[in-house]
Amino acid sequence: MESQVDDQSSEYSLEKRPLQHWMKGHNEFFVSRKQNMAALRRKIRSLLDDGQEVYLHAAGAAASRAVDLALQSASQSSRSIKSCVNTSTVTATDDLLPTDGEVDSTTASRNVSAIHIKLYHAKQ
């Protein structure tokens, strides 16, 4: 059974599932609120300095971190870096667990904003 997350009664507690990730390559990074940004910045800078493209993905509250990371990585690169930014909406599914034994568990869907940033070298 699936429903929209609105005003759920106190019969349920909300348990958020992790978002499904897209295909991941060696040059793709999924930015979250809990990651070490300095380590991620070093990895991205290394790939950019090797002439590779880098893809950053983030959803929800992590979107601003992805933008900051892209801008910092581009400004720290020794070469001219361009970016291409796309936004999308992804559907997240959450579990609604009953707080008492009288109702069944169910799921709820919600929309989450996502951002996708491509960093690449400008052609000389």
BAPA-168753 format. One record per residue: x negated, y, z of N, C-alpha, C in turn; chain. Coordinates in steps of 0.2 Angstrom, whole numbers, plus 2048, in hexadecimal, padded with zeros to 3 digits. Layout:
residues N
n.u:X, n.v:Y, n.w:Z, ca.u:X, ca.v:Y, ca.w:Z, c.u:X, c.v:Y, c.w:Z, ch:A
...
This chain:
residues 124
n.u:7FC, n.v:7FA, n.w:800, ca.u:800, ca.v:800, ca.w:800, c.u:7FC, c.v:806, c.w:800, ch:A
n.u:7FD, n.v:80B, n.w:7FC, ca.u:7F9, ca.v:811, ca.w:7FB, c.u:7FD, c.v:817, c.w:7FC, ch:A
n.u:7FB, n.v:81C, n.w:7FF, ca.u:7FE, ca.v:822, ca.w:800, c.u:7FA, c.v:828, c.w:800, ch:A
n.u:7FD, n.v:82E, n.w:800, ca.u:7F9, ca.v:834, ca.w:800, c.u:7F7, c.v:836, c.w:807, ch:A
n.u:7F1, n.v:839, n.w:808, ca.u:7EF, ca.v:83B, ca.w:80F, c.u:7F3, c.v:842, c.w:810, ch:A
n.u:7F8, n.v:843, n.w:814, ca.u:7FB, ca.v:849, ca.w:816, c.u:7FB, c.v:849, c.w:81D, ch:A
n.u:801, n.v:84A, n.w:820, ca.u:801, ca.v:84A, ca.w:827, c.u:803, c.v:843, c.w:829, ch:A
n.u:7FE, n.v:83F, n.w:82B, ca.u:7FF, ca.v:838, ca.w:82D, c.u:801, c.v:838, c.w:835, ch:A
n.u:805, n.v:834, n.w:837, ca.u:808, ca.v:834, ca.w:83D, c.u:802, c.v:831, c.w:842, ch:A
n.u:803, n.v:832, n.w:848, ca.u:7FE, ca.v:82F, ca.w:84D, c.u:7FE, c.v:828, c.w:84D, ch:A
n.u:802, n.v:824, n.w:849, ca.u:802, ca.v:81D, ca.w:849, c.u:7FB, c.v:81B, c.w:846, ch:A
n.u:7F7, n.v:81F, n.w:842, ca.u:7F2, ca.v:81D, ca.w:83F, c.u:7EB, c.v:821, c.w:841, ch:A
n.u:7E6, n.v:81D, n.w:840, ca.u:7DF, ca.v:821, ca.w:840, c.u:7DC, c.v:821, c.w:839, ch:A
n.u:7D9, n.v:826, n.w:837, ca.u:7D6, ca.v:826, ca.w:831, c.u:7CF, c.v:824, c.w:831, ch:A
n.u:7CD, n.v:81F, n.w:82C, ca.u:7C6, ca.v:81D, ca.w:82B, c.u:7C4, c.v:81E, c.w:824, ch:A
n.u:7C0, n.v:823, n.w:823, ca.u:7BE, ca.v:825, ca.w:81C, c.u:7B9, c.v:81F, c.w:819, ch:A
n.u:7BA, n.v:81D, n.w:813, ca.u:7B6, ca.v:819, ca.w:810, c.u:7B0, c.v:81D, c.w:80C, ch:A
n.u:7AA, n.v:81A, n.w:80B, ca.u:7A5, ca.v:81D, ca.w:807, c.u:7A8, c.v:81E, c.w:800, ch:A
n.u:7A6, n.v:823, n.w:7FD, ca.u:7A8, ca.v:824, ca.w:7F6, c.u:7A4, c.v:81F, c.w:7F1, ch:A
n.u:7A7, n.v:81D, n.w:7EC, ca.u:7A3, ca.v:819, ca.w:7E7, c.u:79E, c.v:81D, c.w:7E3, ch:A
n.u:798, n.v:81A, n.w:7E3, ca.u:793, ca.v:81E, ca.w:7DF, c.u:793, c.v:81C, c.w:7D8, ch:A
n.u:791, n.v:821, n.w:7D4, ca.u:790, ca.v:820, ca.w:7CD, c.u:78A, c.v:81B, c.w:7CC, ch:A
n.u:788, n.v:81A, n.w:7C5, ca.u:782, ca.v:816, ca.w:7C4, c.u:77C, c.v:81A, c.w:7C6, ch:A
n.u:777, n.v:816, n.w:7C9, ca.u:772, ca.v:81A, ca.w:7CC, c.u:76B, c.v:818, c.w:7C8, ch:A
n.u:768, n.v:81D, n.w:7C5, ca.u:761, ca.v:81B, ca.w:7C2, c.u:75C, c.v:81E, c.w:7C7, ch:A
n.u:755, n.v:81D, n.w:7C5, ca.u:750, ca.v:81F, ca.w:7C9, c.u:750, c.v:827, c.w:7CA, ch:A
n.u:753, n.v:82B, n.w:7C5, ca.u:753, ca.v:832, ca.w:7C5, c.u:75A, c.v:835, c.w:7C8, ch:A
n.u:75E, n.v:831, n.w:7CB, ca.u:764, ca.v:833, ca.w:7CD, c.u:764, c.v:833, c.w:7D5, ch:A
n.u:767, n.v:838, n.w:7D8, ca.u:767, ca.v:839, ca.w:7DF, c.u:76E, c.v:83B, c.w:7E1, ch:A
n.u:771, n.v:838, n.w:7E6, ca.u:777, ca.v:839, ca.w:7E9, c.u:776, c.v:83D, c.w:7F0, ch:A
n.u:778, n.v:843, n.w:7F0, ca.u:776, ca.v:848, ca.w:7F5, c.u:77C, c.v:847, c.w:7FA, ch:A
n.u:77A, n.v:846, n.w:801, ca.u:77F, ca.v:846, ca.w:806, c.u:77D, c.v:84B, c.w:80C, ch:A
n.u:781, n.v:84C, n.w:811, ca.u:780, ca.v:850, ca.w:816, c.u:77A, c.v:84E, c.w:81B, ch:A
n.u:779, n.v:847, n.w:81B, ca.u:775, ca.v:844, ca.w:81F, c.u:76D, c.v:843, c.w:81D, ch:A
n.u:76C, n.v:844, n.w:817, ca.u:766, ca.v:843, ca.w:814, c.u:760, c.v:848, c.w:816, ch:A
n.u:75A, n.v:845, n.w:816, ca.u:754, ca.v:84A, ca.w:817, c.u:753, c.v:84E, c.w:811, ch:A
n.u:754, n.v:854, n.w:811, ca.u:754, ca.v:858, ca.w:80B, c.u:74D, c.v:859, c.w:808, ch:A
n.u:748, n.v:85A, n.w:80D, ca.u:741, ca.v:85A, ca.w:80B, c.u:73E, c.v:854, c.w:807, ch:A
n.u:740, n.v:84E, n.w:809, ca.u:73E, ca.v:848, ca.w:806, c.u:741, c.v:848, c.w:7FF, ch:A
n.u:747, n.v:84A, n.w:7FF, ca.u:74B, ca.v:849, ca.w:7F8, c.u:748, c.v:84F, c.w:7F3, ch:A
n.u:746, n.v:855, n.w:7F6, ca.u:743, ca.v:85A, ca.w:7F2, c.u:73D, c.v:858, c.w:7EF, ch:A
n.u:739, n.v:854, n.w:7F3, ca.u:732, ca.v:852, ca.w:7F1, c.u:733, c.v:84D, c.w:7EB, ch:A
n.u:738, n.v:848, n.w:7EC, ca.u:739, ca.v:843, ca.w:7E7, c.u:73B, c.v:846, c.w:7E0, ch:A
n.u:740, n.v:84B, n.w:7E1, ca.u:742, ca.v:84F, ca.w:7DB, c.u:73D, c.v:853, c.w:7D7, ch:A
n.u:739, n.v:856, n.w:7DB, ca.u:733, ca.v:85A, ca.w:7D9, c.u:72E, c.v:856, c.w:7D5, ch:A
n.u:72D, n.v:850, n.w:7D8, ca.u:728, ca.v:84B, ca.w:7D5, c.u:72B, c.v:849, c.w:7CE, ch:A
n.u:731, n.v:847, n.w:7CD, ca.u:734, ca.v:845, ca.w:7C7, c.u:734, c.v:84B, c.w:7C2, ch:A
n.u:736, n.v:851, n.w:7C4, ca.u:736, ca.v:857, ca.w:7C0, c.u:72F, c.v:858, c.w:7BD, ch:A
n.u:72A, n.v:858, n.w:7C2, ca.u:723, ca.v:859, ca.w:7C0, c.u:720, c.v:854, c.w:7BB, ch:A
n.u:723, n.v:84E, n.w:7BB, ca.u:721, ca.v:849, ca.w:7B6, c.u:725, c.v:849, c.w:7AF, ch:A
n.u:729, n.v:84F, n.w:7AF, ca.u:72D, ca.v:850, ca.w:7A9, c.u:733, c.v:84C, c.w:7A8, ch:A
n.u:736, n.v:84A, n.w:7AD, ca.u:73C, ca.v:846, ca.w:7AD, c.u:742, c.v:84A, c.w:7AF, ch:A
n.u:748, n.v:848, n.w:7AD, ca.u:74E, ca.v:84B, ca.w:7AF, c.u:750, c.v:848, c.w:7B5, ch:A
n.u:754, n.v:84C, n.w:7B9, ca.u:757, ca.v:84A, ca.w:7C0, c.u:75E, c.v:84C, c.w:7C0, ch:A
n.u:762, n.v:847, n.w:7C3, ca.u:769, ca.v:848, ca.w:7C4, c.u:76B, c.v:848, c.w:7CB, ch:A
n.u:76E, n.v:84D, n.w:7CD, ca.u:771, ca.v:84D, ca.w:7D4, c.u:778, c.v:84C, c.w:7D4, ch:A
n.u:77B, n.v:848, n.w:7D9, ca.u:782, ca.v:848, ca.w:7DA, c.u:784, c.v:849, c.w:7E1, ch:A
n.u:789, n.v:84C, n.w:7E2, ca.u:78C, ca.v:84D, ca.w:7E9, c.u:793, c.v:84E, c.w:7E9, ch:A
n.u:796, n.v:84D, n.w:7EF, ca.u:79D, ca.v:84D, ca.w:7EF, c.u:79F, c.v:851, c.w:7F6, ch:A
n.u:7A5, n.v:854, n.w:7F6, ca.u:7A7, ca.v:858, ca.w:7FC, c.u:7A2, c.v:85D, c.w:7FF, ch:A
n.u:7A1, n.v:85C, n.w:805, ca.u:79D, ca.v:861, ca.w:809, c.u:796, c.v:861, c.w:806, ch:A
n.u:793, n.v:85C, n.w:803, ca.u:78C, ca.v:85B, ca.w:801, c.u:78B, c.v:85F, c.w:7FB, ch:A
n.u:790, n.v:862, n.w:7F7, ca.u:78F, ca.v:865, ca.w:7F1, c.u:78B, c.v:86B, c.w:7F2, ch:A
n.u:78C, n.v:86F, n.w:7F7, ca.u:787, ca.v:875, ca.w:7F8, c.u:780, c.v:873, c.w:7F9, ch:A
n.u:77F, n.v:86D, n.w:7FC, ca.u:778, ca.v:86B, ca.w:7FD, c.u:775, c.v:869, c.w:7F7, ch:A
n.u:779, n.v:866, n.w:7F2, ca.u:776, ca.v:864, ca.w:7EC, c.u:774, c.v:86A, c.w:7E8, ch:A
n.u:778, n.v:86F, n.w:7E8, ca.u:777, ca.v:875, ca.w:7E4, c.u:770, c.v:879, c.w:7E7, ch:A
n.u:770, n.v:879, n.w:7EE, ca.u:76A, ca.v:87C, ca.w:7F1, c.u:764, c.v:878, c.w:7EF, ch:A
n.u:764, n.v:871, n.w:7EF, ca.u:75F, ca.v:86D, ca.w:7ED, c.u:75D, c.v:86E, c.w:7E6, ch:A
n.u:761, n.v:86E, n.w:7E1, ca.u:760, ca.v:86F, ca.w:7DA, c.u:75C, c.v:876, c.w:7D9, ch:A
n.u:75F, n.v:87B, n.w:7DD, ca.u:75B, ca.v:882, ca.w:7DC, c.u:754, c.v:882, c.w:7DF, ch:A
n.u:754, n.v:87F, n.w:7E5, ca.u:74D, ca.v:87F, ca.w:7E8, c.u:748, c.v:87A, c.w:7E4, ch:A
n.u:74A, n.v:875, n.w:7E1, ca.u:746, ca.v:870, ca.w:7DD, c.u:744, c.v:874, c.w:7D7, ch:A
n.u:749, n.v:878, n.w:7D4, ca.u:747, ca.v:87B, ca.w:7CD, c.u:742, c.v:881, c.w:7CF, ch:A
n.u:743, n.v:884, n.w:7D4, ca.u:73E, ca.v:88A, ca.w:7D6, c.u:737, c.v:888, c.w:7D8, ch:A
n.u:737, n.v:882, n.w:7DA, ca.u:730, ca.v:87F, ca.w:7DD, c.u:72D, c.v:87C, c.w:7D7, ch:A
n.u:730, n.v:87A, n.w:7D1, ca.u:72D, ca.v:877, ca.w:7CC, c.u:728, c.v:87B, c.w:7C8, ch:A
n.u:722, n.v:878, n.w:7C6, ca.u:71D, ca.v:87C, ca.w:7C2, c.u:71F, c.v:87E, c.w:7BB, ch:A
n.u:725, n.v:87B, n.w:7B9, ca.u:727, ca.v:87C, ca.w:7B2, c.u:72E, c.v:87F, c.w:7B2, ch:A
n.u:730, n.v:881, n.w:7AD, ca.u:737, ca.v:885, ca.w:7AC, c.u:73C, c.v:87F, c.w:7AC, ch:A
n.u:741, n.v:87F, n.w:7B1, ca.u:746, ca.v:87A, ca.w:7B2, c.u:74D, c.v:87E, c.w:7B0, ch:A
n.u:751, n.v:87A, n.w:7AD, ca.u:758, ca.v:87C, ca.w:7AB, c.u:75C, c.v:877, c.w:7AF, ch:A
n.u:763, n.v:879, n.w:7B0, ca.u:768, ca.v:875, ca.w:7B3, c.u:76E, c.v:875, c.w:7AF, ch:A
n.u:772, n.v:86F, n.w:7B0, ca.u:778, ca.v:86F, ca.w:7AD, c.u:77D, c.v:86C, c.w:7B3, ch:A
n.u:782, n.v:870, n.w:7B4, ca.u:786, ca.v:86E, ca.w:7BA, c.u:78D, c.v:86C, c.w:7B8, ch:A
n.u:790, n.v:867, n.w:7BA, ca.u:797, ca.v:865, ca.w:7B9, c.u:79A, c.v:863, c.w:7BF, ch:A
n.u:7A1, n.v:864, n.w:7C0, ca.u:7A4, ca.v:863, ca.w:7C6, c.u:7AA, c.v:85E, c.w:7C4, ch:A
n.u:7AC, n.v:85A, n.w:7C8, ca.u:7B1, ca.v:855, ca.w:7C7, c.u:7B5, c.v:854, c.w:7CE, ch:A
n.u:7BA, n.v:850, n.w:7CD, ca.u:7BE, ca.v:84E, ca.w:7D3, c.u:7BE, c.v:847, c.w:7D3, ch:A
n.u:7BC, n.v:844, n.w:7D9, ca.u:7BC, ca.v:83D, ca.w:7DA, c.u:7C2, c.v:83B, c.w:7DF, ch:A
n.u:7C4, n.v:835, n.w:7DF, ca.u:7C9, ca.v:833, ca.w:7E3, c.u:7C6, c.v:82E, c.w:7E9, ch:A
n.u:7C7, n.v:830, n.w:7EF, ca.u:7C5, ca.v:82D, ca.w:7F5, c.u:7CA, c.v:829, c.w:7F8, ch:A
n.u:7C9, n.v:823, n.w:7FA, ca.u:7CE, ca.v:81E, ca.w:7FD, c.u:7CC, c.v:81E, c.w:804, ch:A
n.u:7D1, n.v:81F, n.w:809, ca.u:7D0, ca.v:81E, ca.w:810, c.u:7D4, c.v:819, c.w:813, ch:A
n.u:7D2, n.v:816, n.w:818, ca.u:7D6, ca.v:811, ca.w:81C, c.u:7DA, c.v:814, c.w:821, ch:A
n.u:7E0, n.v:813, n.w:822, ca.u:7E4, ca.v:815, ca.w:827, c.u:7E5, c.v:80F, c.w:82C, ch:A
n.u:7E2, n.v:80F, n.w:831, ca.u:7E2, ca.v:809, ca.w:836, c.u:7E8, c.v:80B, c.w:83B, ch:A
n.u:7EC, n.v:806, n.w:83D, ca.u:7F1, ca.v:807, ca.w:842, c.u:7EE, c.v:808, c.w:849, ch:A
n.u:7F1, n.v:80D, n.w:84D, ca.u:7EF, ca.v:80D, ca.w:854, c.u:7F2, c.v:809, c.w:858, ch:A
n.u:7F8, n.v:806, n.w:856, ca.u:7FC, ca.v:801, ca.w:85A, c.u:7FD, c.v:7FB, c.w:855, ch:A
n.u:7FF, n.v:7F6, n.w:858, ca.u:800, ca.v:7F0, ca.w:854, c.u:806, c.v:7EF, c.w:850, ch:A
n.u:80A, n.v:7F4, n.w:850, ca.u:811, ca.v:7F4, ca.w:84D, c.u:811, c.v:7F5, c.w:846, ch:A
n.u:80C, n.v:7F9, n.w:843, ca.u:80C, ca.v:7FB, ca.w:83C, c.u:806, c.v:7F8, c.w:839, ch:A
n.u:807, n.v:7F7, n.w:832, ca.u:802, ca.v:7F4, ca.w:82E, c.u:7FD, c.v:7F9, c.w:82C, ch:A
n.u:7F6, n.v:7F7, n.w:82B, ca.u:7F1, ca.v:7FC, ca.w:828, c.u:7F3, c.v:7FD, c.w:821, ch:A
n.u:7F1, n.v:803, n.w:81F, ca.u:7F2, ca.v:805, ca.w:818, c.u:7EC, c.v:809, c.w:816, ch:A
n.u:7EC, n.v:80C, n.w:80F, ca.u:7E7, ca.v:810, ca.w:80D, c.u:7EA, c.v:816, c.w:80B, ch:A
n.u:7E6, n.v:81B, n.w:80A, ca.u:7E8, ca.v:822, ca.w:808, c.u:7E3, c.v:825, c.w:803, ch:A
n.u:7E5, n.v:828, n.w:7FE, ca.u:7E1, ca.v:82B, ca.w:7F9, c.u:7E0, c.v:833, c.w:7FA, ch:A
n.u:7DA, n.v:835, n.w:7F8, ca.u:7D9, ca.v:83D, ca.w:7F9, c.u:7D4, c.v:83F, c.w:7F3, ch:A
n.u:7D5, n.v:845, n.w:7F1, ca.u:7D0, ca.v:847, ca.w:7EC, c.u:7CA, c.v:84B, c.w:7EF, ch:A
n.u:7C4, n.v:84A, n.w:7EC, ca.u:7BE, ca.v:84D, ca.w:7EF, c.u:7BB, c.v:850, c.w:7E9, ch:A
n.u:7B9, n.v:856, n.w:7EA, ca.u:7B5, ca.v:85A, ca.w:7E5, c.u:7AE, c.v:857, c.w:7E4, ch:A
n.u:7AB, n.v:856, n.w:7DE, ca.u:7A4, ca.v:854, ca.w:7DD, c.u:7A1, c.v:858, c.w:7D9, ch:A
n.u:79A, n.v:858, n.w:7D9, ca.u:796, ca.v:85C, ca.w:7D5, c.u:790, c.v:858, c.w:7D2, ch:A
n.u:78E, n.v:859, n.w:7CC, ca.u:789, ca.v:855, ca.w:7C8, c.u:785, c.v:85A, c.w:7C5, ch:A
n.u:77E, n.v:85A, n.w:7C7, ca.u:779, ca.v:85F, ca.w:7C5, c.u:774, c.v:85B, c.w:7C1, ch:A
n.u:772, n.v:85D, n.w:7BB, ca.u:76D, ca.v:85B, ca.w:7B7, c.u:767, c.v:860, c.w:7B7, ch:A
n.u:761, n.v:85E, n.w:7B9, ca.u:75B, ca.v:862, ca.w:7B9, c.u:757, c.v:860, c.w:7B3, ch:A
n.u:755, n.v:864, n.w:7AF, ca.u:750, ca.v:862, ca.w:7A9, c.u:74C, c.v:868, c.w:7A7, ch:A
n.u:747, n.v:866, n.w:7A3, ca.u:742, ca.v:86B, ca.w:7A1, c.u:744, c.v:86F, c.w:79B, ch:A
n.u:743, n.v:875, n.w:79C, ca.u:745, ca.v:87A, ca.w:796, c.u:740, c.v:878, c.w:790, ch:A
n.u:742, n.v:878, n.w:78A, ca.u:73E, ca.v:877, ca.w:785, c.u:73A, c.v:87D, c.w:783, ch:A
n.u:733, n.v:87C, n.w:782, ca.u:72F, ca.v:882, ca.w:781, c.u:730, c.v:885, c.w:77A, ch:A
